[in-house]
Amino acid sequence: MTFSVEMIESILAGGFLVATTNDLRRYPRFNPPQPTFSAWQSANQRYVSRVGNLGLGGLFIRTPEPPPLGTLIQLLLDTSEGEIRARAEVKSTRRKEGMGVKIVAMQQDDRARFARWLKRLSHPPNPG
């Protein structure tokens, strides 16, 4: 089964995702409700870092020395939906803070798991 952008947007449309900044992102980003980590690697770096915020289009990864703008990295997120692998491009950096990355490639199955995970995160269980 193929998931189009429109299908994924409609899956997320009923959610309560709130953008973390007032910007013009295609997909909203939100802070994960619990610590979330991503393994990532570039041609000369390999790390596990905490995720600051995330959305269907990308994420902010906390790392003290981010690679240069334009660097392609491989991502691995271990979620309750299973492992999610993607290729991303470094779009912004903040020295000693981290990097904003845009997801540029993801297998269909990974994209479906990512969309399900984000939808579930956007609807936290009711306490009580």
C-alpha positions as CSV (number, residue, x, y, z in Angstrom):
1,M,0.0,0.0,0.0
2,T,1.3,3.4,-0.9
3,F,0.7,6.4,1.4
4,S,0.4,9.8,-0.4
5,V,1.2,13.1,1.3
6,E,-2.6,13.8,1.2
7,M,-3.4,10.5,3.0
8,I,-0.8,11.2,5.7
9,E,-2.0,14.7,6.1
10,S,-5.6,13.5,6.5
11,I,-4.4,10.9,9.1
12,L,-2.8,13.7,11.1
13,A,-5.6,16.3,10.5
14,G,-7.7,15.0,13.4
15,G,-4.8,15.2,15.8
16,F,-3.8,17.8,18.3
17,L,-0.3,18.4,17.0
18,V,0.8,21.9,17.8
19,A,3.7,23.6,16.0
20,T,6.5,24.4,18.4
21,T,7.3,27.7,16.7
22,N,5.4,30.2,14.6
23,D,6.9,29.3,11.3
24,L,5.8,28.1,7.9
25,R,6.6,24.4,8.2
26,R,4.6,22.0,5.9
27,Y,4.0,19.7,8.9
28,P,3.7,20.8,12.5
29,R,6.3,19.7,15.0
30,F,5.8,18.9,18.6
31,N,7.8,18.0,21.7
32,P,7.6,14.3,22.4
33,P,5.9,13.5,25.7
34,Q,8.8,11.4,26.9
35,P,12.5,11.4,26.2
36,T,13.0,10.2,22.6
37,F,16.4,9.3,21.1
38,S,17.7,9.0,17.6
39,A,20.8,7.1,16.4
40,W,22.2,9.1,13.4
41,Q,25.3,9.0,11.3
42,S,27.0,11.1,8.6
43,A,30.1,10.2,6.6
44,N,32.3,10.8,9.6
45,Q,30.1,10.9,12.7
46,R,28.0,8.4,14.6
47,Y,25.9,9.4,17.6
48,V,22.9,8.7,19.7
49,S,21.2,12.0,20.5
50,R,18.0,13.2,22.2
51,V,15.2,14.5,19.9
52,G,14.1,18.0,20.8
53,N,10.9,18.1,18.6
54,L,9.6,16.2,15.6
55,G,7.1,16.1,12.9
56,L,6.4,14.3,9.7
57,G,8.8,16.5,7.7
58,G,11.7,16.5,10.1
59,L,13.1,16.8,13.6
60,F,15.5,18.7,15.8
61,I,18.3,16.6,17.2
62,R,20.3,17.8,20.2
63,T,24.0,17.5,19.6
64,P,26.9,19.7,20.7
65,E,28.6,19.7,17.4
66,P,26.2,19.3,14.5
67,P,27.6,18.6,11.0
68,P,27.6,21.4,8.4
69,L,24.5,22.6,6.6
70,G,23.6,20.3,3.7
71,T,25.1,17.2,5.2
72,L,23.0,14.0,4.5
73,I,22.6,11.8,7.6
74,Q,21.0,8.4,8.2
75,L,18.5,8.3,11.1
76,L,17.2,5.5,13.2
77,L,14.3,6.0,15.7
78,D,13.3,3.1,17.9
79,T,9.6,3.6,18.6
80,S,6.6,1.7,20.0
81,E,5.6,1.2,16.4
82,G,9.0,-0.4,15.5
83,E,12.2,0.9,14.1
84,I,12.0,3.9,11.7
85,R,14.8,4.6,9.3
86,A,15.2,7.7,7.1
87,R,17.7,9.8,5.3
88,A,17.7,13.5,6.2
89,E,19.5,16.7,5.3
90,V,20.8,19.1,7.9
91,K,18.9,22.4,7.3
92,S,19.8,24.4,10.3
93,T,22.4,24.2,13.1
94,R,22.9,25.8,16.5
95,R,26.3,25.3,17.9
96,K,26.3,23.5,21.2
97,E,22.5,22.9,20.8
98,G,21.8,20.8,17.8
99,M,20.5,20.6,14.3
100,G,17.2,20.8,12.4
101,V,16.9,18.1,9.8
102,K,14.5,17.6,6.9
103,I,13.5,14.0,6.0
104,V,14.4,13.6,2.4
105,A,13.9,9.8,1.9
106,M,12.1,7.1,3.8
107,Q,10.8,3.7,2.8
108,Q,7.1,3.3,2.5
109,D,6.8,1.0,5.6
110,D,8.9,3.4,7.7
111,R,6.8,6.3,6.6
112,A,3.6,4.4,7.6
113,R,5.1,3.5,11.1
114,F,6.3,7.1,11.6
115,A,2.8,8.5,10.7
116,R,1.1,6.0,13.1
117,W,3.6,6.8,15.9
118,L,3.0,10.6,15.5
119,K,-0.7,10.1,15.5
120,R,-0.5,8.1,18.6
121,L,1.7,10.7,20.3
122,S,-0.7,13.4,19.3
123,H,-3.5,11.6,21.2
124,P,-2.1,10.9,24.7
125,P,-4.2,8.5,26.8
126,N,-6.6,10.1,29.2
127,P,-5.4,9.8,32.8
128,G,-7.8,8.0,35.1
